Amino acid sequence: MEKIITPPKVFISYAWEDDVKIWVRDFAIRLRRDGIETILDEWAAVPGDQLPEFMERSVRESDFVLVICTPKYKSKSDNRTGGVGYEGDIISSELYTSRNQRKFIPVFRKGAWNESAPSWLLGKYYIDLSGDPYDEGSYHNLLRTLHNVREAPPPVGRPPGYVDRRSEDGKSNSKEPLSAEKKAVKPVRRRILVSIVGLFAIVGLWYGGSVLSSRQANAAGTTVSPVVSRTRTNTPIPPSITPTLTKTLTITPPGPTPLPLEITDDKGVEMVLVPEGSFMMGSEFGDENEQPVHAVVLGTYYIDKYEVTNIHYKECVNSGVCRQPKDIGSNVLGYYFDNPNYVDYPVINVDWDMADTYCKWRGNGTRLPTEAEWEKAARGETNNSYPWGDALGCEYANSQYLNQFCSLDPVRVGSLEKGKSPYGAYEMAGNVWEWVADLYQKYYYFTPVTEPDPQGPLIGDGRRIRRGGSYLSVQYYMRVSNRSADLHYYYDDETGFRCARSFTTP
C-alpha cells in the first residue's frame, strides 16, 4: 500500500505588479508540481470573499509563507498600504507570537535586496530567485526547506596525531598503562625472539666450522667430504624404478569467452558492456559533494545504451506493473508520452519509485544503476569533464550553451553520435536528468570505499540522486561528476532514467 504523504501548505504574499503577478503564478504552478500545496489569491479567493479574512486565515493556517520581495512590496509593507500592508500586520503579529520563526521565508525577486525587503525581514536568510531564468540551485534549496529535508553534517573524524594527547612542547604526555594481557604477552615475545636468535647463531657456528675444517684439510693434502656432496655415483638404478623419458605436450586451456560488447535483453532493450575494473570517481574542481576524488572498483555490468524511451516504458504500463507518467506532456508539447511521433524519445515525468519499478520489471536482475556505475559508464577510466571529452556544443549534448538552447525539449535517443561515452552509451550528458539507485548524502565521498561495487550510503537525507543534466541545463550540470538530488516522488519534464544489470559468471 502506497504511503500517503501530506504536502506542505504554502501561502504566497506579493505585490500586485503586472510582471510580478505573471511570475508568481508560474512560480506557484511549479511549486504545486513539485509537491507543495500552494495557496494563491487568484485561485483561492473568489468574488464576495472578505479579503482581510482570507489573508489572515491563509497566513495562519499555512506551514510556510513565501514573501516575494520587490521594491513595491517593501514600500507597501513598510507604509502599511493596500493588501500587502494588511498582510504585513498579520505577519508581524505571527512573527512575535509564533515560536516558528522559520515559517516566513523571504524570496528576493527584483531590485536590490535592501531596497526590496521590508524592514521586518532584513535580518532573515533569504532565497535569491532574481533574474530570468532564476538560479535552479536556489529553487532546489527552497524546495528542500519546504519539504523539511536538510543536508546531513559531515562525520566527525579523529583528531590529527599532532594534537592527540600532546603537551604544548609537542612531547607525548600519554603513557598508557599496560593491561595484564599485554604484560603477559611481552615476556613470551621476548623468549621467542631470544630462541630465534640462538638458533641462527648455532647454524652459523656449525656452517662456519664445517667450512673451516674443509679448508684446513685441503691445506694438509687430505680429502674431507664437504657437508653437502655434489659427487655423482655410478650405482645403477634398479630396472623396476628406471624412469622412462617421455615428451609431454602441455595444452593451455583457452581463456574465458569474451563478453559481447552489446546485448538486447528480453524486453528488446539494447545494453552496452562496462568491463570490471577501477576508475577515479568525483572531481576536485566541482562542488563540495564531488570531493575528494577516490578510486572505486566495479565488477562487470551492462547499462542501457539509450535513455528509457516512451515506447519501452509504455509496455510496462500496459502490463499493469508501471504507472503512467505523472504528466503526459513535455516542456513544449501537451501530448508527448502517447504521441506516435515520439515513441523513441526518452520518457519523462517519472519519479524515482516509477523508474525503480520499471527497471525491476525488465527482469534478469535489471535495476537502476548505482551512482558509481552511472559515473563510470559516462566517463570510462578517463578524467574527462564530459562523456566524449572536454569539447562543448550542440553536436555533443542537447543542453544550454551561453544562454542558447539546443532544443527546448528532449531529442530522440541516439541522436548525438559525437556525445557517446567511452562504452557507447548515448546522451549521458544533457537531454534528460537520470535517476540512479543511491540515497543522497552530501559528504558520502569522505567515507573510505573499502569494498567493490559500493551501493551508496545506508542513510541519506531523504533524497535520491539524479545525474547528467537536461536539455535546459548549463554545461556545469552536465559534467560526469555532478551530483543532483531530489525527493523520491519528485518529477518534471526534464527527468528520465536508464537501467543496468550486473554480470555474474554462470
C-alpha positions in Angstrom: 0.0 0.0 0.0 1.5 3.3 -1.0 2.2 5.7 1.8 0.1 8.9 1.8 2.3 12.0 2.1 0.7 15.2 3.2 2.2 18.0 1.2 3.3 21.2 3.0 0.9 24.1 2.7 2.4 27.4 1.5 0.9 30.9 1.1 2.5 33.4 -1.2 2.4 37.1 -0.3 3.3 39.5 -3.1 2.5 43.0 -4.5 0.2 43.2 -7.4 2.5 44.3 -10.2 1.8 43.1 -13.7 5.2 41.4 -14.3 5.3 40.0 -10.7 1.7 38.6 -10.9 2.6 36.6 -14.0 5.9 35.4 -12.5 4.2 34.4 -9.2 1.5 32.4 -11.0 4.2 30.4 -12.9 6.2 30.0 -9.7 3.1 28.7 -7.8 2.4 26.2 -10.6 5.9 24.9 -10.4 5.7 24.6 -6.6 2.4 22.6 -6.9 4.0 20.3 -9.4 6.9 19.8 -7.0 4.6 18.6 -4.2 3.8 21.9 -2.5 0.1 22.8 -1.8 0.4 26.4 -2.9 -2.3 28.9 -1.9 -2.6 31.9 -4.3 -5.2 34.6 -4.0 -6.3 34.3 -7.6 -7.0 30.6 -7.1 -8.4 30.6 -3.6 -10.2 33.9 -3.2 -13.5 34.4 -5.1 -15.7 37.5 -5.5 -17.6 38.1 -2.3 -14.8 36.9 0.0 -13.6 39.2 2.8 -10.0 39.7 1.6 -8.7 40.5 5.1 -10.3 37.4 6.5 -8.9 35.3 3.6 -5.4 36.8 4.1 -5.4 36.2 7.9 -6.7 32.6 7.5 -4.1 31.8 4.8 -1.2 33.2 6.8 -2.1 31.4 10.0 -3.1 28.0 8.5 -0.1 27.7 6.2 3.1 25.8 7.1 5.1 28.5 5.3 4.6 32.0 4.0 6.8 33.0 1.0 7.2 36.8 0.8 8.1 37.9 -2.7 10.4 40.8 -2.1 10.4 43.7 -4.6 10.8 47.5 -4.2 7.0 47.9 -4.5 6.3 45.2 -1.8 8.8 46.9 0.6 7.1 50.3 0.1 3.6 49.0 0.7 4.6 46.8 3.6 6.7 49.4 5.5 4.0 52.1 4.9 1.2 49.6 5.7 -0.8 50.4 2.5 -3.1 48.1 0.5 -3.4 44.3 0.9 0.4 44.0 1.4 0.2 46.4 4.3 -2.6 44.3 5.9 -0.7 41.1 5.4 2.3 42.8 7.0 0.3 43.5 10.1 -0.8 39.8 10.3 2.7 38.5 9.6 4.3 40.9 12.1 1.9 39.6 14.7 2.7 36.0 13.9 6.4 36.7 14.0 6.2 37.9 17.6 3.7 35.4 18.9 4.7 32.2 17.0 7.7 30.1 18.0 8.2 29.0 14.4 10.3 31.9 13.1 11.2 29.9 10.0 7.6 30.0 8.8 8.2 33.3 6.9 10.7 32.9 4.1 11.8 35.9 2.1 12.1 35.3 -1.7 14.2 38.0 -3.4 12.7 38.7 -6.8 14.0 42.0 -8.2 15.8 45.3 -7.4 18.5 45.4 -4.7 17.9 43.4 -1.5 18.0 46.4 0.9 15.5 48.1 -1.5 13.2 45.2 -1.7 13.0 43.6 1.7 10.5 45.0 4.3 12.2 46.2 7.5 10.9 43.2 9.5 12.6 40.8 7.0 16.0 42.4 6.6 17.8 40.2 9.1 16.5 36.9 7.6 18.2 34.4 5.4 16.5 34.8 2.0 16.2 32.8 -1.2 17.5 34.6 -4.3 15.2 34.0 -7.3 16.1 37.2 -9.1 16.8 37.2 -12.8 15.3 35.2 -15.7 15.9 32.4 -15.5 16.5 32.3 -11.8 19.1 30.1 -10.2 18.0 26.4 -10.1 20.2 25.7 -7.1 18.4 28.4 -5.1 15.0 27.0 -6.1 16.1 23.5 -5.1 17.3 24.9 -1.7 13.8 26.4 -1.2 12.1 23.2 -2.2 14.2 21.2 0.3 13.3 23.7 3.0 9.6 23.4 2.3 9.8 19.6 2.3 11.8 19.7 5.5 14.8 18.0 4.0 18.2 19.3 5.1 21.8 18.3 4.4 23.4 15.9 7.0 26.6 17.3 8.5 29.9 15.6 7.7 31.1 12.9 10.0 33.3 13.8 12.9 36.7 12.3 12.5 39.6 11.5 14.8 41.9 14.4 15.9 45.1 14.5 13.9 48.2 13.0 15.5 49.9 16.2 16.3 47.1 17.4 18.6 46.2 14.0 20.0 47.1 13.9 23.8 50.2 16.0 23.5 51.6 18.8 25.7 52.5 22.3 24.5 56.1 21.4 23.8 55.0 18.6 21.4 56.1 15.7 23.6 53.6 13.0 24.3 52.0 13.1 27.7 50.2 9.8 27.3 51.8 6.7 28.7 49.0 4.3 28.7 49.5 1.6 31.4 49.9 -1.9 30.2 47.0 -4.2 30.7 47.5 -7.6 32.4 47.2 -9.3 29.0 49.9 -7.0 27.4 52.2 -7.6 30.4 51.8 -11.4 29.9 52.5 -11.2 26.2 55.7 -9.2 26.4 57.9 -11.9 28.1 56.6 -14.5 25.7 57.6 -12.4 22.7 61.0 -11.8 24.3 61.6 -15.6 24.8 60.6 -16.3 21.2 63.0 -13.6 19.9 65.9 -15.0 22.0 65.2 -18.5 20.8 65.2 -17.4 17.1 68.5 -15.5 17.6 70.1 -18.5 19.3 69.0 -20.9 16.5 70.6 -18.6 13.9 73.8 -18.5 16.0 74.0 -22.3 16.2 73.5 -22.7 12.5 76.2 -20.1 11.8 78.7 -21.8 14.1 78.1 -25.2 12.5 78.3 -23.9 9.0 81.4 -21.9 9.7 83.1 -24.8 11.4 82.4 -27.1 8.5 83.9 -24.7 6.0 86.9 -24.1 8.2 87.6 -27.9 8.6 87.4 -28.3 4.8 89.8 -25.6 4.2 92.3 -26.9 6.8 92.1 -30.5 5.4 92.8 -29.3 1.9 95.8 -27.4 3.1 97.1 -30.6 4.7 96.7 -32.6 1.5 93.8 -34.8 2.7 90.3 -35.1 1.4 87.4 -34.3 3.6 83.9 -34.7 2.3 82.0 -31.5 2.2 78.8 -31.0 4.2 76.7 -31.3 1.0 78.3 -33.7 -1.5 77.8 -33.0 -5.2 79.7 -36.2 -6.2 77.8 -38.3 -8.8 77.7 -42.0 -8.2 77.6 -44.8 -10.8 75.3 -47.0 -8.7 72.8 -48.4 -11.3 69.1 -47.7 -10.8 67.1 -50.9 -10.4 65.2 -51.8 -13.5 61.9 -51.7 -11.6 62.3 -48.0 -11.0 64.2 -46.9 -14.1 62.4 -43.8 -15.3 61.0 -43.6 -18.8 61.7 -40.3 -20.6 58.6 -39.2 -22.5 57.8 -35.9 -24.2 54.8 -34.3 -22.6 52.6 -31.8 -24.6 51.3 -29.1 -22.3 48.0 -27.7 -23.5 47.0 -24.3 -22.0 43.2 -24.2 -21.6 41.6 -21.3 -23.5 40.6 -18.1 -21.5 37.0 -17.2 -20.9 34.9 -16.3 -23.9 34.9 -12.6 -24.4 31.6 -11.0 -23.4 29.6 -9.3 -26.1 30.0 -5.5 -26.1 26.3 -5.1 -26.7 23.3 -7.2 -25.9 19.5 -6.9 -26.3 17.5 -8.0 -23.2 14.3 -9.9 -23.0 12.3 -6.7 -23.3 14.1 -5.7 -26.5 16.2 -3.0 -24.8 19.8 -2.6 -26.0 22.6 -2.5 -23.4 26.3 -1.9 -23.6 29.1 -3.6 -21.6 31.1 -1.9 -18.9 34.0 -4.2 -18.0 35.3 -4.8 -14.5 38.0 -2.5 -13.2 38.7 0.6 -11.2 38.2 4.3 -12.0 38.6 7.6 -10.3 35.2 9.0 -9.1 34.5 12.6 -8.3 36.1 16.0 -9.1 38.5 18.3 -7.2 37.1 21.2 -9.2 33.4 20.7 -8.8 31.0 21.1 -5.8 32.0 20.1 -2.3 29.8 17.0 -2.6 32.0 15.7 -5.5 35.1 15.6 -3.3 37.5 14.0 -2.7 38.4 12.1 -5.8 38.6 8.5 -4.9 39.2 5.1 -6.5 36.3 2.8 -6.9 36.4 -0.8 -8.1 33.4 -2.2 -10.0 32.5 -5.6 -11.4 31.3 -6.2 -14.9 27.9 -4.9 -15.7 25.7 -3.8 -18.6 23.9 -0.4 -18.8 21.2 0.8 -21.2 22.6 2.1 -24.4 19.9 4.8 -24.5 17.7 6.5 -22.0 14.4 4.5 -21.5 12.0 5.6 -24.2 8.3 6.2 -24.2 7.5 3.0 -26.1 9.5 0.8 -23.8 8.0 2.4 -20.7 4.6 2.1 -22.2 5.0 -1.7 -22.4 5.4 -1.8 -18.6 2.3 0.5 -18.2 0.3 -1.8 -20.5 1.4 -4.8 -18.4 -0.2 -3.3 -15.3 3.1 -3.0 -13.4 4.1 0.6 -14.1 2.2 3.8 -13.6 1.7 6.2 -16.4 3.9 9.3 -16.3 2.5 11.9 -13.9 2.2 14.3 -16.9 1.8 13.2 -20.5 3.1 16.5 -21.8 6.6 17.9 -22.2 8.1 21.4 -21.9 6.7 22.2 -25.4 4.1 19.6 -26.2 0.9 18.9 -24.4 0.8 15.4 -25.9 4.2 13.7 -25.6 4.1 10.3 -23.9 1.4 8.6 -26.1 2.4 10.6 -29.2 3.3 8.1 -32.0 5.8 10.6 -33.3 7.8 10.4 -30.0 7.9 6.7 -29.3 11.8 6.7 -29.4 12.2 9.8 -27.2 13.1 9.5 -23.5 10.2 9.0 -21.1 9.9 12.0 -18.7 7.7 13.0 -15.7 8.6 9.8 -13.8 9.7 9.8 -10.1 12.3 7.6 -8.6 9.9 4.9 -7.5 8.4 4.7 -11.0 11.9 4.3 -12.5 12.9 1.7 -9.9 9.7 -0.3 -10.7 10.3 -0.3 -14.4 13.9 -1.5 -14.2 12.9 -4.4 -11.9 10.1 -5.3 -14.3 12.7 -5.9 -17.0 13.8 -9.0 -15.1 17.2 -10.8 -15.0 18.5 -8.7 -12.2 17.9 -5.4 -14.0 17.8 -2.4 -11.8 18.7 1.3 -11.6 22.4 1.8 -11.8 24.3 2.8 -8.7 25.8 6.3 -8.7 29.3 4.8 -9.2 28.1 2.6 -12.1 26.5 5.6 -13.8 29.6 7.7 -13.5 32.0 5.0 -14.8 29.6 4.3 -17.7 29.7 8.0 -18.5 33.4 8.8 -18.1 35.2 5.4 -18.5 38.6 5.4 -16.9 39.4 8.9 -18.1 39.2 12.2 -16.1 37.2 13.9 -18.8 34.6 16.5 -17.8 32.0 15.1 -20.2 31.4 11.6 -21.7 33.1 12.5 -25.0 35.9 14.7 -23.7 36.1 18.4 -22.9 34.6 20.0 -26.1 31.2 21.7 -25.9 28.4 22.2 -28.4 25.0 21.1 -29.6 26.6 18.3 -31.6 27.7 16.6 -28.4 24.8 17.2 -26.0 21.3 18.6 -26.0 21.7 21.4 -23.5 22.2 25.1 -23.0 25.3 27.0 -24.1 25.8 30.7 -23.4 22.1 31.1 -22.8 21.3 29.5 -26.2 19.3 26.3 -26.0 20.0 23.4 -28.4 16.3 22.3 -28.0 13.5 23.2 -25.6 12.5 19.6 -25.4 14.3 16.2 -25.3 15.7 14.9 -28.6 15.3 11.3 -30.0 17.6 8.9 -28.2 20.8 8.1 -30.1 20.7 11.4 -32.0 24.1 12.7 -30.9 26.8 10.3 -32.2 29.6 12.6 -31.1 28.4 12.6 -27.5 28.7 8.9 -26.8 30.5 7.7 -23.7 33.7 5.5 -23.9 31.5 2.4 -23.7 29.0 3.5 -26.3 26.1 4.9 -24.1 24.3 7.8 -25.7 23.0 11.1 -24.1 24.6 10.6 -20.7 25.0 14.4 -20.6 22.1 16.7 -21.3 18.8 15.7 -22.8 17.2 14.5 -19.5 18.4 14.0 -15.9 18.7 10.3 -15.0 17.7 8.8 -11.7 20.2 6.4 -10.1 19.7 4.0 -7.2 21.6 5.7 -4.4 20.4 7.7 -1.5 22.0 11.2 -1.3 24.4 12.2 1.4 26.5 15.3 0.8 29.6 14.1 2.4 29.4 10.5 1.4 32.7 10.7 -0.5 34.5 11.4 2.7 33.7 7.8 3.8 36.6 5.5 2.6 35.5 3.0 0.0 36.7 -0.4 1.2 34.6 -2.8 -0.8 34.0 -3.2 -4.6 30.6 -2.1 -6.1 29.6 0.5 -3.5 25.9 0.9 -3.1 25.8 4.3 -1.6 25.0 5.4 2.0 22.7 3.3 4.1 21.2 6.5 5.5 20.8 9.7 3.4 18.9 12.9 3.8 15.7 11.7 2.2 16.6 12.3 -1.4 17.7 10.2 -4.3 20.4 11.1 -6.8 19.9 12.3 -10.4 22.8 12.6 -12.9 23.7 14.1 -16.2 21.8 17.3 -16.6 19.0 18.1 -19.1 18.1 20.0 -22.2 17.7 23.1 -20.1 20.9 22.7 -18.1 24.1 24.7 -18.4 27.3 22.8 -19.0 28.3 22.9 -15.3 25.4 20.4 -14.5 26.3 18.1 -17.4 29.7 17.2 -16.0 30.0 13.4 -15.4 30.9 14.1 -11.7 28.0 16.5 -11.0 25.5 15.2 -8.3 22.0 16.5 -8.0 19.3 15.1 -5.7 15.6 15.3 -5.2 12.8 13.7 -3.2 11.8 10.2 -4.4 8.4 11.5 -5.5 9.8 14.4 -7.4 9.2 14.5 -11.2 9.4 17.0 -14.0 9.7 17.2 -17.8 13.5 17.2 -17.6 13.9 13.8 -15.7 14.1 10.3 -17.0 16.4 7.3 -16.4 18.2 4.3 -17.8 18.7 0.8 -16.2 21.7 -1.5 -15.6 22.3 -5.1 -14.6 25.3 -6.9 -13.1 27.1 -9.7 -15.0 27.6 -12.9 -13.0 29.7 -15.8 -14.3 27.5 -18.9 -14.6 
